Structure formats: structure tokens, C-alpha cells
Amino acid sequence: MSDCIFCKIAAKDIKSATVYEDETAIAFMDVNPASPGHTLVIPKKHAQTISEMSADELGNLFRAVSKVAAAIKKALNPEGINILQNNGSAAGQVVPHVHVHIIPRKSGDGLLTPWKPQPAGDELAEIAARIKSAL
């Protein structure tokens, strides 16, 4: 897409601090990092959400995520790593191009507030059936 900032980064029309690239994906440092080492991994082919990607495309993307996460672990030795992928603005997606955040973490950094789990109610089986039928 001509107006997509991540497509422009993948095409090298916009500079980035690239840490990894292969035929289908590129990984670069987030310019507004949640922590030092916060890296984004994107498919070179534009897709707004993962539901627009084929299984092969997702496999290629997550192979790149795995390589970059391992390199971050080796290079920065964080206590943990969050791997996040948001779909849609309600889920926190800001740039409408699939991207995976790899965020190095340390205990007590307060970066992400975990959700508060709620016990499943009577609707659990009904919701599971609806999802299963949609597959």
C-alpha cells in the first residue's frame, strides 16, 4: 500500500534500524520503544490483520519472530520477553499493517498491566461451540 508506513519501511523508502531481514519479513527497532530493545517484525507483503494472511505467510512471519526473539535474549539478556500482536484498533493496533512486538522485560518494570482473569461462567461451552463451528 502506497500510504502504509510499514510498507514504506519494507520497501526501504523510509530508513529504519533494521536488525533482521529475509525474503518475506523484516525486523526493526521501534522508534517509540516500551523498553530498550523493543523490536517490530512485519511481513513485507501488506496485510492489515493476521486473518488476511495465509498459514504459510504466518509461518514465515513467526519464524522471523522466533529468530529475532532469540537474538534479543542473547544480546540483551532480559529476564523475560513479551511477544504481542494486536489486531484492530480495539486491541491496540495503531499501524494497520500486521506487526509483532518483541519487548524485552525485567521484573517490576511495570510496562504492561496484566488483565484480571475472571472465572468462566455458564457461557463457556456455548462460546466454545460458536468458535468451533466457525472453523
N, C-alpha and C positions, 0 to 999 in steps of 0.2 A: 504494500500500500504506500502510495507516494507521500502521505502525510503522517505515517506512523514513525515515531522517533526510534523505536527498536528496529524497524526495518531499515531505517537510515544507518543505524549503528552496524547492523549486519552487513549492509552494502558498503561500509566504510565511508559513507558520506558525512558521518559525524564521528569524531575521534572518541575513543574510549580506552580505558586502561584494561585491555584485553588480557586475560590470563589463560584462556584455552579456546581453541577453535578446531573444528573438524568440518566435514562436508555438510553437515546438517544443523550444527549448533555452534553457538559462540557464548563464551562466558566473560563477563567484565565486571569491574568493581562498580558498586552502587555509588552514585555521586552524593547521595544523602543517606549514608550508612547508619544502620541501627547499632552497629559495633564495628570496630576495626576488622577488616577482612570480609565484610558483608559483600557478597558476590551475587550477581544475577546470571542465570543461564537461560538462554532463549533459543527457540528453533529459528533457523534462518528463514524458513517459509512462514509467512504470516498466518496466524490463526488467533482469533480473539480468546477462545476458551479451549480447554482440553477436549471438549466434546466435538470440536471441529477437526480434531487430529485423528489420524489412523493409529492403529495399535503399533505399527512399525515406527511411525513418527514419534509416538510417545516413548517407545523403547529406546530409540536413538537419543531423545532428549534426556531420559533418565540415566542412560549410560554416561552421558556427559556430566550430569549432576553427580553421579557416583564418583567419577574421576576427580572432579573439582573438589568435592567434599573431602575426599581422601587427601588431596594436596593441601587443603586448608588445615586439616587435622595435623598433617606432618609439619607444615611450615609455621603454624601459629600455636599449636598445642593447646587449643581451647579445652575447657572442661566438658563442653558439650556443643552440639550444633543443632540448630533448628533448620529444617528444610520445609519451606512453606510455598504453597501455590494457591493463589486466590483466583476465583472465577466469578466475575461480575462485581459491580460496584458495591452491592450489599455485603459482599465477602471481603471488601477491601482492595479490590483490583483497581489501580489508578490508571495504568497504561493498558489500553485494550489490545495487547499482544501477549500471548502466553509467556509467562516468565516464572522461574523458580528462584526463590530467595534461599541462599545458603548463609546462615547467620551464626558466626562463632559466638559462643556463650561462656560465661563464667558464673559461678554461684553468686546469687544475690545481686546480679546486675539490674534486675527489675525491668528488663526490656519488654517482656511480654507478660500480660496478665492472663493466667490460665482461666478458662471458663469454669463455672461452678457446676459440676455434674449433678444432675437431678435424677432421682430414681425413675425408671421407666414405668409407665402406667399400663393400663389395660390396652392401650392403643398399639403397643409394641408389635404384637403379632399382625395386626391389621396393616400397619405401616410396612412391615417386612413383606407381607403378601403383595402390597401395591408395588413395591420396588421390584420384587421377584417377577411379577407379571410384566413389568416394563422392560425387563431384559429380554 
